[in-house]
């Protein structure tokens, strides 16, 4: 399976999107009240930040609590003990999503552009709001980003309504012509690079992901996810990879973290045990501890890619959805094998080793047994590229069968279980208190062991 990595560099993307001839007016891109904006000035930062959102601070913490990573020193040990307070994750909320973050930029583009440019912004807004609601539950959306209209203290939308809005955004993205957005990236000066991303299939892939999030609360979710997965990415060559092309300033977040704070984070003992004999493990760690910066570790390099969503994730969704909807074991196994093989070949596993591994895969037993096999394999494949999705899978399925940290502290997690959510950031408590309190009351709490609507305890 051929792997092509697409370089979505900041400079290149700015030049390309500017070539879409949206407007020549040079106005403040952060002012959503402007009649026109220079989308080329907004898109580079928005796309960069969106991809960082999934693997930077919150992605790293999600990887620690799901035991893909181990905290070895300093704050990372506290995260592994589930001591994650309201000040620990406010940067993502304030600067990655809201405030001057990627979702705010998406809002500016959606409000002020049309056609393929606005359509792509809707796709990215859906991805950002997917991260937001899966981490916090009820979150501001319908009144968010509207400071110019005097709404400085937005109400919180229910998690159910946010998931509905995510699906609406993605449907609108497709109908508004996101497929034509491929053409907007032609002639960018990089050999057949950005024009190969299939944005319409990416929209269907994201729809499949966010339907699958709801399997615990919506009996039709698996069928909806399957329908979308069958219209989604058909190879890794179509997936929307972000490759960090200016390492000194914008390297892969895992690489940057290891470079800035060496010895504080390592690959998880749990995932290493699960991957004993797996040909990917030498590409994940060199010595049982290092996870980044060392030559040969695929996800730990300065220019390691971050897919918005990967082809292998789509195939794992397809496999699980087939099982949940009563499809044949043969069809589910075929999708599972495609997922694992795609991931292995993408990161550089020898083709013969990949074939030997996937040929040994099997699905048997109860529906729960089959889903466990699929999720365990998905957990291994999402290492380094989609840790938040592994956390979602754990909360909605109970797999992998992780053991709570015996050294967990109970200050914000009284039952000391693997966290079910994050606390709202301190900035919400201090600047949006009435709506913050209303959201907590509506959800029955927001400590780390409190359930969300989408992810009730199994």
Beta strands, then each sheet from edge to edge (+ up, - down):
strand 1: 69-71
strand 2: 241-243
strand 3: 265-267
strand 4: 305-307
sheet 1: 1+ 3-
sheet 2: 2+ 4-
end
